[in-house]
Amino acid sequence: MKRGLGCIFRLFLLLITLIIVVFFIVYAVAPVYEFPAPTPFSGKVINNPYHKLDTALWRKGNFQVQSKVWMGLTDGRKNEAKAIYAVYHQLDYDVVAITDYMKINRFEKDKEGYISAYEHGYGLWKTHQVCLGTNHITWLDYPFYQTLSHKQHILNTLKRHCEVLAIVHPKVRNGYDLNDMKFLSNYDLLEALSHYAISLNYWDLALSSGHPVYIISNDDSHDVLDPTKVGRYCTFFNSKSLQEDDVLSALKSGRAFGAYVNMLEGADFYQKAEDHRNIPILQSVEVENDTLTVIVSEPAAAITFIGQNGIIRKIVSNSPTASYHISDNDQYIRTEILFNNNTHFYLNPVIRHNGEGPDKPQAPNVNYTKTWLLRVFAFFIMLFFIRLIIKFRKRNSTKRKKTFRQSFYNR
């Protein structure tokens, strides 16, 4: 019995040691980046992602929800894929992307509106991303802590294997520090709205630092049978079809907006479905002679124009339309619309640029000197511990031999 327990204990120690060694190597070989200073948007041209959109093509989607996978060890264990689709279709959603942790869900893969996707990340601090339009799982992660360089390396690695990459719930467990948004690049969307965190300040800082990233809004529900956790946050997108390429193109180009759908206290799914059928319509967003004009289908309690660093520029009350003259100092302007029933729309920004569209900021470069110094330092640390282990094993071996001799001569 004791021998069996000892064997199990040794196997457990071996497994823990193997995990430590693997992740020590992962951290040791990670690149160190040199990040350029943030450069706000500039230029004489204003990019409007909503120019001349067909309002009949507005569609509704949820791009983050988990189902039961990995034997129920991860969040979403209460959700079955069939139930997820049933609930969201009852609420007239056109697209429901199941984003299981580190696994692509193939349920309904042959149906129109299916998006191949998963949620990446298994670290302690919920530094997660959602990969949309992918057939490849990236297992690389830095689970114990992440520097700015680690986060950038993950984004770069993921972006090579997916069409659209989103940073999700950045506020949760401080997975992303607010200051990270000044420097991180090579992603397309930021989940500024979800059941778990409102991260509009993260979005504004990214935009203010010259990163043309667009909004995504999701329930991120871990229990779709709870009416308080579904149909609250959604993304409207303008797409000619529900084919994956068209849907992702709409999100990536900013032809979308985030929404919070108000829910009356105690409302059930039938009331929720009725509320969704009565969501107002975004009818027009146009820029003419440097004046941004927004029109919705019913009077809004407030239409708010927001600029650099999240500063409010103008509020128009009790009107279905509002205009704002974009000054030379406005690098971007985004619009929030509050309706009388407390439903909110969060529109993507119009952005200044010099060419055909908003310029991507200069990508951070690998600092090879710092990277190799880190690797050499890690190599010597590993040698040091290997030497300690060898010395420890020799000492134990010598003690066992002495104990055997003493027991032999003491007979």
LOPAMI-705229 format. One record per residue: residue in three letters; x, y, z of N, C-alpha, C, O in turn. Coordinates in steps of 0.2 Angstrom, whole numbers, plus 5000, padded with zeros to 4 digits. Layout:
% LOPAMI-705229
ALAXYZXYZXYZXYZ/...
//
This chain:
% LOPAMI-705229
MET500449945000500050005000500450065000500350114996/LYS500950065005501450125005501850134999501950184996/ARG502050074996502450074989501950104984502250144980/GLY501350084984500850114978500750184979500850224974/LEU500650214985500650284986501250324985501250374982/GLY501850294987502450324985502550334977502750384975/CYS502350284974502350284966501950334963502150374959/ILE501350344966500850394964501150464965501150504961/PHE501450474971501750534973502250554969502350614967/ARG502750504967503250514963503050534956503350584952/LEU502550504953502250524946501950594946502050624942/PHE501650604952501350674953501950724952501850774949/LEU502450714956503050764956503350764950503550824947/LEU503350714946503650714939503250754935503550794931/LEU502550744935502150784931502150864932502250904928/ILE502150874939502250944941502950974938502951034935/THR503450934939504150954937504150964929504451014927/LEU503850924925503750924918503450994916503651024911/ILE502851004919502451064918502851124919502851174915/ILE503251134925503651184927504251194921504351254919/VAL504551144919505051144914504751174908505151214904/VAL504251144905503951164899503751244899503951274894/PHE503451264904503251334904503851384906503851434904/PHE504351354909504951394910505351404903505551464902/ILE505351354899505551364892505151414888505451454885/VAL504451404889504051444885504151524887504251564882/TYR504251534893504351604895505051624893505251684892/ALA505551574894506251594892506351614885506751654884/VAL506051584881506151594873505651654871505651664865/ALA505251684875504751734873505151794870505651814873/PRO504851824865505251884862505051944866504551944869/VAL505551994866505452054870505352104864505752114860/TYR504852144865504652194859504852264861504852284867/GLU505052304856505152374857504452414855504352404849/PHE504152444859503452474857503552544855503852584859/PRO503352564849503352634847502952684851502452654854/ALA503052744852502652794855501952794852501952794846/PRO501352804855500752804852500652864848500952924850/THR500352854842500252914837499552924836499252874832/PRO499152974838498452984837498352984830498753004825/PHE497652974828497452984821497553054818497553104822/SER497753064812497753124809497653124802497553074799/GLY497453184799497353184792496753224790496353244794/LYS496653244784496153284781495553244780494953274779/VAL495553174778495053134776494753104782495053084787/ILE494053094782493753064788493452994786492952994781/ASN493652944789493352874787492652864791492652864797/ASN492152844787491552834790491352764788491152754782/PRO491352714792491252644791490452634789490352574786/TYR490052684790489352674789489052704783488452704781/HIS489552724779489352764773488852724768489052674766/LYS488252754767487752724762487652654763487552614759/LEU487552634770487352564771486552554770486152604771/ASP486452494768485752474767485452454774485652404777/THR484952494777484752474783484352414783484252384789/ALA484152384778483752324777484252264779484052204780/LEU484852274779485352224780485652224787486152184788/TRP485352264791485552254798485452184801484852164800/ARG485852154804485752084807486052084814486452124816/LYS485852034818486052034825486451974827486251914824/GLY486951984831487351924832487651924839487751974843/ASN487851864842488251864848488851814846488751764844/PHE489451844848490051814846490451794852491051784851/GLN490151774857490551744863490051714867489651744871/VAL490051644868489651604872489951534873490151514867/GLN489951504878490351444879489851384880489251394884/SER489951324878489551264880489951224884490551234886/LYS489651164886490051114890490551074886490351044881/VAL491151084888491751054885492251034890492151054896/TRP492750994888493250974893492950944900493150954905/MET492450894899492150864904491850914909491750894915/GLY491650974907491351014912491851054916491551084921/LEU492451054915492951084919492951164918493151194923/THR492751184912492751254911492051294911491551254912/ASP492051354912491451394912491051374906491351364900/GLY490351374906489951354901489651284902489351264898/ARG489851254908489651184909488951174909488651124908/LYS488551234910487751224910487451234903486851214903/ASN487851244898487551254892487751204887488251174886/GLU487151174884487251134878487151174872486751224872/ALA487551154867487551184860486851194858486651244855/LYS486451144858485751144855485351194859484951234856/ALA485451204866485051254869485251324868484851364868/ILE485951334867486151394865485851424859485551474858/TYR485851384854485551404847484751414848484551464845/ALA484451374852483751374853483551444856483051474854/VAL483851464861483751524865483851584861483451624861/TYR484451584857484651644854484151654847484051714845/HIS483951594844483551604839482851624841482451664837/GLN482651604847482051634849482051714850481551744850/LEU482651734851482751814852482851844845483151904845/ASP482851804840482951834833483651854831483751894828/TYR484051814834484751824832484951784826484651734824/ASP485351824821485551794815486151744815486251704812/VAL486651764820487251734820487351724828487351764832/VAL487551654829487751644836488451604836488451544833/ALA488951634838489651594837489751564844489851604849/ILE489751504845489951464851490751474851491051444847/THR490951504856491751514857491951474863492151494869/ASP491951404863492251364868492951374870493351394865/TYR493151364876493851374878494351324874494251264875/MET494751344870495251304867494951254863495251194862/LYS494451264860494051204856493551234851493151284853/ILE493651214845493151244840492551204840492551144838/ASN491951234841491351194841491051184834490951234831/ARG490851124832490651114825489851104825489651084819/PHE489551124830488851114830488551164825488651224824/GLU488051134820487751174815488251204810488151254807/LYS488751164809489351194805489151204797489451234794/ASP488551164795488351164788487751214787487551224782/LYS487551254793487051294792487251364791487851384793/GLU486851404788487051474786487051514793486651504797/GLY487651554794487751594800488251564804488351594810/TYR488451504803488951474807489651504806489851524801/ILE489951524812490651554812491051504816490951484822/SER491651484813492151444816492551484821492851534819/ALA492551464828492751514832492951474839492751424840/TYR493351504843493551484850493751544854494051594851/GLU493751534860494051574865494751554867494851494870/HIS495251594866495951574868496151604875495951654877/GLY496551564878496751584885496651534890496051514891/TYR497151514894496951474900497351494906497551454911/GLY497551554906497951584912497551604918496951604918/LEU497951624923497551634929497251704929496751714933/TRP497451744925497151814925496651834919496551894918/LYS496451784916495851794911496051834905495651874903/THR496751834903496951874898496751834891497151794889/HIS496151844889495851804884495751844877495751904877/GLN495651804872495551824865495051784862494951724864/VAL494651804858494151764854494451764846494551824843/CYS494551714844494751704837494151684832493751634834/LEU493951724827493451714823493651694816494151734813/GLY493351644813493551624806494251594806494751614804/THR494251534810494851494811494751424811494151404813/ASN495151384809495151314810495751284813495951224813/HIS496151324817496751304820496751334827496551384829/ILE496851284832496951304839497651324841498151284839/THR497751374843498451394846498551384853498151414857/TRP498951334855499051314862499451354866499551354872/LEU499851394863500351444866499951494871499551524868/ASP500151494877499951544881500451554887500951514888/TYR500351614890500851624896500351634902500051684904/PRO500251574906499751564910499851594917499351614921/PHE500451614919500551634926500651704927500351734932/TYR500951744922500951814922501051834915501351794911/GLN500851894913501051914906501251994906500952034909/THR501852004903502052064902501752094895501352054892/LEU501852154894501652184888501852144882501552134877/SER502552124882502752084876502452014876502351994870/HIS502351984881501951924881501251934877501051894873/LYS500951984879500251994876500252004869499851984865/GLN500852044867500852064860501051994856500851984850/HIS501451954859501651894856501051844855501051814849/ILE500651844859500051804859499651834853499351794849/LEU499551894853499051924848499451914841499051894836/ASN500051924840500351904834500351834832500151824826/THR500351794836500351724835499651704833499551664828/LEU499151724836498451714835498151744828497851704824/LYS498451804827498151834821498451794814498051804809/ARG498951754815499151724809498651664807498651634801/HIS498251644812497751594810497051604811496651554811/CYS496851664811496151684811496051744807496451794806/GLU495351754804495251814800495151874804495351924803/VAL494751864810494651924815494851904822494651854824/LEU495151944825495451934832495151984836495252044835/ALA494851964842494552014847494952004854494951944856/ILE495052064857495252054864494552064868494152104866/VAL494452014873493852014876493952024883494452014886/HIS493352044886493352064894493952084897494252054901/PRO494252144894494952164896494952184904495552174907/LYS494452204906494452224913494452164918494652174924/VAL494152104916494052054921494752034924495252014920/ARG494852034930495452014934496052054931496652034932/ASN495952114929496452154926496852114921497452124921/GLY496552074917496952034912497352074907497852054905/TYR497052134906497452184902497452244906496852264909/ASP498052274907498052334911497852394906497952384900/LEU497452444909497252494904497752524900497652544894/ASN498352534903498952564899499152524893499452544888/ASP498952454893499152414888498852434881499152424876/MET498252464882497852484876498252534872498152544866/LYS498752574875499152624871499552594866499752624861/PHE499752524867500352494864500152434860500452424854/LEU499652394862499552334859499252344852498852394851/SER499452304847499152304840499052244837499152184841/ASN498852234831498752174827498152134830498152074830/TYR497652174832496952144833496452184830496652244828/ASP495852164829495352194825494752224829494552284828/LEU494552194835494052204839494152214846494652174848/LEU493752254850493852254857493152244860492652284858/GLU493052194864492452184868492352234873492552224879/ALA492052294871491952344876491352334880491252374885/LEU490852294878490252274882490152204883490152164878/SER490052184889489852114890489552104897489552154901/HIS489252054898488952034905489452044910489252064916/TYR490052034909490552034915490952104915491252114921/ALA490952144910491352204911491152254906491052234900/ILE491052314908491052374903491752404902491952434907/SER492052404896492752424895492752474890493252474886/LEU492352524890492352584885492952624886493152644881/ASN493152634892493852664893494452634890494852674888/TYR494452574890494952534886494952554879495452564875/TRP494252544876494152564869494452634867494752644862/ASP494252684871494352754870495152764870495452804866/LEU495452724875496252734875496552704869497052734867/ALA496352644867496552624861496452664855496952674851/LEU495852694854495752744849496152804849496452824844/SER496252834855496552894856497352884855497652934854/SER497552814855498252804854498352784847498952764845/GLY497852794842497952784835497852704833498152694828/HIS497452664837497352604835496652594832496152604836/PRO496552584826495852584823495552514824495452474820/VAL495252504830494952444832494252454833494052514836/TYR493752414832493052424832492752384838493052334840/ILE492152394839491752364845491452304843491252284838/ILE491452264848491052204848490752194855491052214860/SER490152174855489752174861489352104862489052084857/ASN489452064868489251994868488951984875489152014880/ASP488551934876488251914882488851884886488851894892/ASP489251834883489751794886489351754892489651754897/SER488751724890488351694895488651624897488851584892/HIS488651604903488851544905488251504907488251444909/ASP487651534906487051494908486451524904486151574906/VAL486351494898485851524893485151514895484651544892/LEU485051474900484351464903484151514908483551514910/ASP484551564910484451614914484251674910484751704907/PRO483651704910483451754906483851824907483851864903/THR484151824913484551884915485251894912485551944912/LYS485451834909486151824906486151814899486651804896/VAL485551824895485551814888485151874885484751904888/GLY485351894879485051944875485052014879484652054878/ARG485652024882485752094886486252134881486152194880/TYR486752094879487252134875487352094868487352034868/CYS487252134863487352104856487652154851487852204853/THR487852124846488152164840487752164834487552104832/PHE487552224832487252224825487752234820488252274821/PHE487652204814488152214809487752214802487252184802/ASN488052244798487752264791488052214786488652234784/SER487752164784488052114779487552094774486952084775/LYS487852084768487352064762487151994763486651974760/SER487451954767487251884768487551854775487851894779/LEU487351794777487551764783488151724782488351684787/GLN488451724776489051684775489651704780489651764781/GLU490051664782490551684787491051744784491151784788/ASP491251734778491651794775491251854775491651914777/ASP490651864774490251924774490151954781490252014782/VAL490051904785489951924792490551954795490552004798/LEU491151924794491751944797492052004794492352044797/SER491852014787492052074784491752134787492052184788/ALA491052124788490652184791490952204798491052264800/LEU491152154802491452164809492152204808492252254812/LYS492552174804493252194803493252264800493752304802/SER492752284796492752354793492352404797492352464795/GLY492052384802491752434807490952444805490652484807/ARG490752404800490052404798489552374804489252324802/ALA489652394810489352354815489252404821489652464821/PHE488852394826488852434832488652384838488352334837/GLY488852404844488752364850488052394853487852454852/ALA487652344856487052374859486952334866487152274867/TYR486652374871486452354877485652354876485352404875/VAL485352294877484552294877484352294884484452244888/ASN483952344886483652344892483152284894482852264889/MET483152264900482752214902482352234908482652254913/LEU481652224908481252244914481352194919481452134918/GLU481352214925481452164931480952114931480352124931/GLY481152054932480651994932480451974925480051924925/ALA480752004920480451984913480751914911481251884913/ASP480251874908480451804906480651804899480751864896/PHE480751744896480951744889480451774884480651804879/TYR479851764885479351794881479351864880479351894875/GLN479451894886479451974887480151994883480152044880/LYS480651954884481351974882481251974874481552014870/ALA480951914871480851914864480451974861480652004856/GLU479951994865479552054863480052114863479952164858/ASP480452124868480852184869481352184863481552234860/HIS481652124861482052124855481752144848482052174844/ARG481152124848480752144842480652214841480552244836/ASN480652254847480552324847481152364847481152424849/ILE481752334846482352374846482352424841482152404835/PRO482552484842482552534837483052524831483452474832/ILE483052554826483452544820483952604819483652664819/LEU484552584818485052644816484952654808485052604804/GLN484652714806484452724799485052754795485052734789/SER485452794798485952834794486452854798486352884804/VAL487052854796487652884799488052914793488352874790/GLU488052974792488453004787488853064789488753104794/VAL489353074785489853134786489853174780490053154774/GLU489653234780489653284775489853354777489653384782/ASN490353374773490753444775490953444782490853484786/ASP491253384784491553374791490953374796491153394802/THR490353364794489853364799489553294800489353264795/LEU489553264806489353194807488553194809488353234813/THR488153164805487453164806487153094808487353044803/VAL486853084813486553014815485853014815485553064818/ILE485552964812484752964812484552894814484852844812/VAL484052894819483752824822483052834820482752884819/SER482752774821482052764819481552794824480952794823/GLU481752814830481252844835481652894839482252894840/PRO481352944842481752994846482152954852481952914856/ALA482752984852483152954858483253004863483153064863/ALA483252974869483353014875483953064875483953124877/ALA484553034872485153074872485553034866485652974866/ILE485853084862486353064857486953094859487053154859/THR487453064861488153084863488653074859488853024856/PHE489053124857489653124853490253124857490353174861/ILE490753074856491253074861491953064857491953034852/GLY492453104859493053114856493653084859493653044864/GLN494253114858494853094860494853084868494653134872/ASN495153034870495153014878494453004881494453014887/GLY493952994877493352984880492953044882492453044886/ILE493153104880492853164882492253184878492253174871/ILE491753194881491053214878491153284874491353334877/ARG490953274868490953334864490253374863490253434863/LYS489753334863489053364862488553314864488653254863/ILE487953334867487453294868486753324865486653384866/VAL486453284862485753314859485253264862485253204862/SER484753304865484153264869483553264865483353304861/ASN483153204866482453204864482353214856481953254854/SER482753174853482753184845482953124842483353084844/PRO482653114836482853054832483453064828483753014825/THR483753124828484353144824484753194827484553234831/ALA485453194826485853234829486453244825486653204821/SER486753304825487353314821487953344825487753384830/TYR488553334823489153364826489653384821489853344817/HIS489853444821490353464817491053444819491253464825/ILE491453404815492053374817492653434816492753454811/SER492953454822493453504822494053474819494153414819/ASP494553514818495253494816495553454822496053414820/ASN495353474828495653434834495353374835495653334840/ASP494853354832494553284833494853234829494753234823/GLN495253184832495553134829495053074827495053044822/TYR494553074831494053024830493353044834493453084839/ILE492853024832492153034835491752974835491652944830/ARG491552954841491152894841490452924844490452974848/THR489952884843489252904845488952854850488952794848/GLU488652874855488252834860487552864859487352924860/ILE487052814859486352834858485952794864485952734865/LEU485652834868485252814874484452824872484252884871/PHE484052764872483352774871482952774877483252764883/ASN482352794877481952804883481852744887481752754893/ASN481952684884481852624888482452604891482552544893/ASN483052644890483652624893484152584888484652554890/THR483852564883484252524878484752574875484652634874/HIS485452554874485952594872486252564865486252504864/PHE486452604861486852594855487552624856487552684858/TYR488052584854488752614854489052604847489252554845/LEU489052664844489252654837490052664836490452684840/ASN490252634831491052634829491252704827490752744825/PRO491852724828492052794827492152804819492252764815/VAL492052874818492352904812493052924813493152954819/ILE493452914809494152924810494552964805494452954799/ARG494953004807495353044803495953004800496252964803/HIS496153014793496652984790496953014784496553064782/ASN497452994781497753034775497652994769497753024763/GLY497452934769497352894763496652864762496152894762/GLU496652804760496052764759495752734765495152714764/GLY496052744770495752714777496152724782496752744781/PRO495952714788496352724794496952684794496952624793/ASP497552724795498152684795498252644801498152664807/LYS498552584800498752544806499352574809499852594805/PRO499452574816500052604819500652564817500552504815/GLN501252594818501852554817501852494822501752504828/ALA502052434819502052374823502652374828503152394826/PRO502552344834503152344838503652294835503452244832/ASN504252304836504852264833505152224839505152244844/VAL505352164837505752124842506452154844506752174839/ASN506552164850507152194852507652124853507552094859/TYR508052114848508452054849508952044854509151994857/THR509252104856509752114861509452094868509652044871/LYS508852124869508552104876508252034876508251994881/THR507952014870507751944869508251894871508151844874/TRP508851894868509351854869509751854875509951804878/LEU509751914878509951924885509551884890509751854894/LEU508851884889508351854893508451774892508451744897/ARG508551754886508651684885509351654888509351604891/VAL509851694887510451674890510451674898510651624901/PHE510151724901509951724908509551664910509751634915/ALA509051644906508651584908509051524907508951474911/PHE509451524903509951464902510351444908510451394910/PHE510651504910511051494916510651474922510951434927/ILE510051504923509651484928509451404928509451374933/MET509351384922509151314921509851274923509751224926/LEU510351294921511051254923511151254930511251204933/PHE510951304933511051314941510551264944510851224949/PHE509951254942509551214945509651144944509551094948/ILE509851124937510051054936510651034940510650984942/ARG511151084941511751064946511451054953511751004956/LEU511051094955510751084962510451014962510550974967/ILE510050994957509650934958510150874958510050824961/ILE510650874953511250824953511550824960511650764962/LYS511750874963512050874969511650844975511850804979/PHE510950864974510550834979510450764979510450724984/ARG510350734972510350664971510950624973510850574976/LYS511550654972512150624975512150614982512450564985/ARG511950674985511950674993511550624995511650585000/ASN510950614993510450564995510650494994510550454998/SER511050484988511350424986511850404991511850344993/THR512250444993512750434998512450415005512750375008/LYS511950455007511650435013511350365013511350335018/ARG511050345007510750285007511250225008511150175011/LYS511850235005512350185005512650185012512750125015/LYS512650235016512950235023512450205027512650165032/THR511750215026511250185030511250115029511150075034/PHE511350085023511450015022511949985025511949925028/ARG512550015025513149985028513049985036513249935039/GLN512850035039512750035046512249985048512349955053/SER511649975044511249925046511449855045511349805049/PHE511949845040512249775039512749765045512749705048/TYR513149805047513649795053513349795060513649775064/ASN512749825060512449825067511949755068511649755073/ARG512049715063511649655064511949605070511649555072/
//
